[in-house]
């Protein structure tokens, strides 16, 4: 078993220059912490794996294909592989747990 505490993950991510901290990776699943500051830009491209986002804290808008919705702490979002999506209009810094299945980049062609 592996155990993670959100406060520890937030501290680890804060000590890097990256917005994404992957903390668990197995062939069938990977999980990371994604952090976007208020007013920040989500520059991600569609992934080749399905994703689930759990918003731990913050407020923003989320665009998924042609749909748009507000997200906040407690929001859970599912995004199928290869679908355009992004967070925007971030009014409070976002801390998001991201689940990829299978593991991120598993389906990407070299």
C-alpha positions in Angstrom: 0.0 0.0 0.0 1.0 3.6 -0.7 -0.3 6.5 1.3 -0.3 10.2 0.4 -1.4 13.3 2.3 -2.6 16.3 0.2 -0.6 18.8 2.4 2.6 16.9 1.8 1.9 16.8 -2.0 1.2 20.5 -2.1 4.5 21.2 -0.3 6.4 18.9 -2.7 4.9 20.6 -5.7 5.6 24.0 -4.4 9.3 23.1 -4.2 9.4 22.4 -8.0 9.2 24.7 -11.0 6.5 22.6 -12.5 2.7 22.8 -12.3 2.2 19.0 -12.3 3.6 16.6 -9.7 3.1 12.9 -10.6 3.1 10.9 -7.4 1.8 7.5 -8.4 2.4 5.6 -11.6 1.5 2.0 -12.5 0.8 0.8 -16.1 -3.0 0.9 -15.5 -3.2 4.2 -13.6 -1.2 7.3 -12.8 -2.1 10.1 -10.4 -0.7 13.6 -9.9 -1.3 17.0 -8.4 -1.9 19.8 -10.9 -1.7 23.4 -9.6 -2.7 26.5 -11.5 -2.5 30.0 -9.9 -5.3 32.6 -10.0 -5.2 34.2 -13.4 -2.9 31.4 -14.6 -3.1 29.7 -18.0 -3.8 26.0 -18.5 -1.7 25.1 -21.5 -2.4 21.4 -21.6 -3.2 19.5 -24.8 -5.6 16.6 -25.0 -4.2 13.4 -23.6 -4.3 10.0 -25.1 -5.7 8.5 -21.9 -9.0 9.0 -20.0 -8.8 11.5 -17.1 -10.6 12.3 -13.9 -10.1 15.6 -12.2 -10.9 16.1 -8.5 -10.7 19.8 -7.6 -9.3 20.0 -4.0 -9.4 23.8 -3.8 -9.9 26.9 -5.9 -12.4 28.3 -8.4 -12.4 28.5 -12.2 -14.2 27.7 -15.4 -13.7 24.5 -17.3 -14.2 23.9 -21.0 -14.8 20.4 -22.3 -15.3 20.2 -26.1 -18.2 22.7 -26.6 -19.4 22.6 -22.9 -18.4 25.1 -20.2 -19.0 24.9 -16.5 -17.8 26.5 -13.2 -15.7 24.3 -11.0 -14.7 24.6 -7.3 -13.6 22.5 -4.4 -15.4 19.2 -4.6 -15.9 19.2 -8.4 -15.2 15.9 -10.1 -14.8 15.9 -13.9 -14.4 13.1 -16.4 -12.6 13.7 -19.7 -12.4 11.0 -22.4 -9.1 10.5 -24.2 -8.3 13.0 -27.0 -11.0 15.5 -26.1 -10.1 19.2 -26.0 -10.4 20.6 -22.5 -8.9 23.2 -20.2 -9.3 25.3 -17.0 -9.6 29.0 -17.5 -10.8 32.2 -15.8 -9.1 31.0 -12.6 -10.2 33.3 -9.8 -8.8 31.2 -6.9 -5.7 29.0 -7.2 -6.6 25.5 -8.2 -5.2 22.3 -6.6 -6.4 19.4 -8.6 -5.8 15.7 -8.3 -5.6 14.1 -11.8 -6.2 10.4 -12.4 -5.1 8.9 -15.8 -6.2 5.5 -16.9 -4.2 3.9 -18.2 -1.1 5.8 -16.9 -0.4 9.1 -18.6 1.3 8.8 -22.0 0.7 5.0 -22.1 -1.3 5.4 -25.4 0.9 8.1 -27.0 2.6 7.0 -30.2 6.3 8.0 -30.3 
